[in-house]
Amino acid sequence: MVAFISKNSWSNPISSISLYLQKQKLHQLAKSQKGYRGLRAKWTLTGVYFMTLWKDEEYLNTFLSSAEVQEVFNERIHKVEVTTLKMSAINFIPWREVVQLMSKNSIRVNNPETLTR
């Protein structure tokens, strides 16, 4: 299993509305993909963490490279700061560990094409 975690930080709280709508859209797209295992989200005052589980990295990369997903992330990185982390996982990771891992190991997304690397 592979966990794909993204931290989305904003300075304007109104940005959270578009993130909520994007979350719904990405979840619907992911549910139709082979290998998708689920989504968890943690909302804070200044951002949101999204964590998805995938059967393996090949399924995740196929999803992230689709045109619709690339378009969503392209729109997102212009409104909020996005950092991501991919890691092997047996199950969903506790949020305390996610926050620590993201602060040490995440990579900032400046271009949606970098999601599949």
N, C-alpha and C positions, 0 to 999 in steps of 0.2 A: 504494500500500500504506500501511496505517496500523499503527503499533506502539502497543499498549496495554500500559503497564508499571505494575505495582503493587508497592509496597514495603510489606511487612507486618512490623512490629517488635513484639516481645514482651518483657515483663519476666520472664515465667514460661515456661521452656522446654517445659513440658507443652503449651502452646498450639500448638506446632509439629505435634503429632499431628493436631489437628483441621484445621489448614491443609493437611496432606498429604492427608487424606481429602477436603477441599473441592477441592483441586487435581484429584484424580481425577474427582470429580463434574463440575466445570466443564469439564474437558477432554472428557469424554464428551458433555456437552451441546453444546459448541462444535463437535465433530467432525460433528455432525448439522446444523449451520448452514451456509447458503450463505455463501461468502466467507472462511471460516476457512482460514488458511494454516499454522498451527503454534504450538507453545508451547515456551518454554525457561524453566528455573527455575534460580536460584542461591541455595543455602542458605548462611547464615552462622550464627554463634553466637547472634546476637540478632534474626535475622529472615530473610526470604526475599523475593527479587525474582521476580516472574512477568512474562514478556514474551510477548505473543501478537501474531501478525501477522494482519491482515485485509485483504481486497482493497480495501475502501474504508470510510469512516466510517459510511455508511448500514448496512452489514452489522453492524459493531461495535455501533452504537446499538441495532439490533434485538435483538441478543443480550443486551446489558446491560439492556434494558428488560423482558426476559421475567421472569415472576413467579418462576420457579425461581432465576434468577441474582440477582434482587433479594433473595430470601430468604437465599441464601448470604452475600451481602455484608452484609445486616442482622445476621446471626449473627456474622460476622467482626468487624465494627466494635465489637461489644460486648466482644470478647476481646483484640483487638490494635489497634495504631495502623496505619491504612491510609492511604497516600498514593498518588496515581495521576498518570499523565502520558500524554497521547495526542499522537502526533506522526507526521508523514509519514516513511516509511522505505522504502528499496528492498529491504532485507533485514534480518535480525536485527542489532541494534546491539551492538557489543562491550561486555562487562560493565563495563570501566573507564569508558567513556563513559556507560553507564546510571547508574552510581553518581554521577558528577558531575552529570548532568542532573537526577536525582532530588533531589539535595541543593539545587539551585538553583531548579528549576521545578515541582516536584510540588505537588499540591493535596491537602490532607487530606480524607478522606471521613468525613463525620459523618452523612450520610443517603444511603442507596443510590440515591435518585432523582437525586442530583447526578451520577451516573456518566455519564449521557447528555448532559450539557451540555458 
